[in-house]
Structures are given as C-alpha cells and as structure tokens.
Amino acid sequence: MGIEVIHADALEWLEEEAVKGPRFDCIITDPAYWTLDKWRNIGTTTRLGGHKDADKQDDDKWFETIDRDDLWTVLMAFDQLAKHNSHTYIMCDHEVMPIILGWVRESGELAWDYSKPLIWDKVNMGMGYHWRATHEYIVMLEKGKRRLNNLGLADILRHKRVTGGYPTEKPLSLTEELLLNSTKEGDWILDPFCGSGTVGVACQKHNRNCVLIDKSERAIETTKRRLEEAKKVQGRLW
C-alpha cells in the first residue's frame, strides 16, 4: 500500500498532473473556499486566527482559500484525473454547492455523467446567528457507471462533527463511509487539500493507496503525525 504526502500548491500540482490523464479511482476532498473568509472576523471562525481588528489577526492559524476561478480549475483537473467508472466527493457549504452542481450539469465542459448533493448531518449544531446549522453538503460526482458497494445507505450521513481539532476537520467516520462505499482495497484515492490528513488515515486503515497534498506546512506536519499515530494503533506497517 502506498501513501504519498506531498507539500505543494494543490492548484499547481493539479494542473501539472491533469495533462497525464486518468489516474485515480476516487477523489475525496474538502477545499478551503472563499466563502470562509467572510466569517473570519466574527463568530466561531475567530478561533482560526481572525479578529475584528486586523492588527490582532493571527495568520499562522488561518489557511489560504481558493476563489471561484480556482474552483473551476480544480473541477477541470478532477475531471481529467478521475478514471472512468469512478466517484468524486467534494465537501462544501450551501453557497458553493449550487455552483459546483451548476457547472457540472450545465457547462458542457465536464464529463461527469451523474451528480447528487449529499447532506452531512453533524448531529450537534454549530454557533451562528440565523437558524444555526447542523449540516453541510458533499457533492457526489460519478463518471461512467460506478456501482456503490452498498446501495442501502441514505443520502443523509450522520456523523458528529469534530471539536477542538484541526480547522474544518471532518470526522474519520464520515470519510470512511464515502471511501468504503465507492472504492475497493488497492484503489488509488486523491485528496489535494488534505488538511489534517483524515482521508489518508481512512485509506491506511482500509488498505487503499492515496496521494495527499497541501501547501500548508502545518497541514503536512499534522497529516504525517496522524498517519504515524494511526499506524501504531493498528500495530502493523502499511
């Protein structure tokens, strides 16, 4: 089993690799969207380094976000890197979800044959000011005809959100549900915005190969540490 952890700018890496053609059996990722920036200075997002006073912001705790044009670049690259008969899962909020679905369904430039928004029910609601959210979205894209391993699962995935972890960290159990329903042992998985490395931990646990990328040194260090810790828990080498 192979797990590659790469310290690189995801946008640059994707553009370079996309021209080589299909390579991955599944893509599972959670990009940092521009929509996060407007909450940086208010609410719970201040824990990520934001502050209403610019001179008090802690940029070391924040991470760079991608804008709308970057998202299009990412989707184009995913379209080229995903094998035929494969699934792609892109985690997002209520603002980005319709943009992705609109492009996939209406642009005429992307080759996915099916798309569906899944709902991640976080069980416990977060902070907020208007109808406090207990859910986020996961856009599921299918190229070709890739049958799910378990056709009996619902499109609402209930997994408690992570508290006190890496910024915007997703639950391991949520990632495992996606991984186990769309891949088999030995498949290659891509996460170019790996953050805390949850996709890698899931792949390591379930005997999948993966490529993990992030431009943040903190993310790469966290990912490597979590993989080592998970390896020790499993009591075996990759």
C-alpha positions, 0 to 999 in steps of 0.5 A, spaced: 500 500 500 502 506 498 501 513 501 504 519 498 504 526 502 506 531 498 507 539 500 505 543 494 500 548 491 494 543 490 492 548 484 499 547 481 500 540 482 493 539 479 494 542 473 501 539 472 498 532 473 491 533 469 495 533 462 497 525 464 490 523 464 486 518 468 489 516 474 485 515 480 479 511 482 476 516 487 477 523 489 475 525 496 476 532 498 474 538 502 477 545 499 478 551 503 473 556 499 472 563 499 466 563 502 470 562 509 473 568 509 467 572 510 466 569 517 473 570 519 472 576 523 466 574 527 463 568 530 466 561 531 471 562 525 475 567 530 478 561 533 482 560 526 486 566 527 481 572 525 479 578 529 475 584 528 481 588 528 486 586 523 492 588 527 490 582 532 489 577 526 493 571 527 495 568 520 499 562 522 492 559 524 488 561 518 489 557 511 489 560 504 482 559 500 481 558 493 476 563 489 471 561 484 476 561 478 480 556 482 474 552 483 473 551 476 480 549 475 480 544 480 473 541 477 477 541 470 483 537 473 478 532 477 475 531 471 481 529 467 484 525 473 478 521 475 478 514 471 472 512 468 467 508 472 469 512 478 466 517 484 468 524 486 466 527 493 467 534 494 465 537 501 462 544 501 457 549 504 450 551 501 453 557 497 458 553 493 454 547 492 449 550 487 455 552 483 459 546 483 452 542 481 451 548 476 457 547 472 457 540 472 450 539 469 450 545 465 457 547 462 458 542 457 465 542 459 465 536 464 464 529 463 461 527 469 455 523 467 451 523 474 451 528 480 447 528 487 448 533 493 449 529 499 447 532 506 452 531 512 448 531 518 453 533 524 448 531 529 450 537 534 449 544 531 454 549 530 454 557 533 451 562 528 446 567 528 440 565 523 437 558 524 444 555 526 446 549 522 447 542 523 449 540 516 453 541 510 453 538 503 458 533 499 457 533 492 457 526 489 460 526 482 460 519 478 463 518 471 461 512 467 457 507 471 460 506 478 456 501 482 456 503 490 458 497 494 452 498 498 446 501 495 442 501 502 445 507 505 441 514 505 443 520 502 443 523 509 450 521 513 450 522 520 456 523 523 458 528 529 462 533 527 469 534 530 471 539 536 477 542 538 481 539 532 484 541 526 480 547 522 474 544 518 476 537 520 471 532 518 470 526 522 474 519 520 467 516 520 464 520 515 470 519 510 470 512 511 463 511 509 464 515 502 471 511 501 468 504 503 462 505 499 465 507 492 472 504 492 475 497 493 482 495 497 488 497 492 484 503 489 488 509 488 484 515 492 486 523 491 485 528 496 489 535 494 487 539 500 488 534 505 488 538 511 489 534 517 490 528 513 483 524 515 482 521 508 489 518 508 488 515 515 481 512 512 485 509 506 491 506 511 486 503 515 482 500 509 488 498 505 487 503 499 493 507 496 492 515 496 496 521 494 495 527 499 497 534 498 497 541 501 501 547 501 500 548 508 506 546 512 502 545 518 497 541 514 503 536 512 506 536 519 499 534 522 497 529 516 504 525 517 503 525 525 496 522 524 498 517 519 504 515 524 499 515 530 494 511 526 499 506 524 501 504 531 494 503 533 493 498 528 500 495 530 502 493 523 506 497 517 502 499 511 
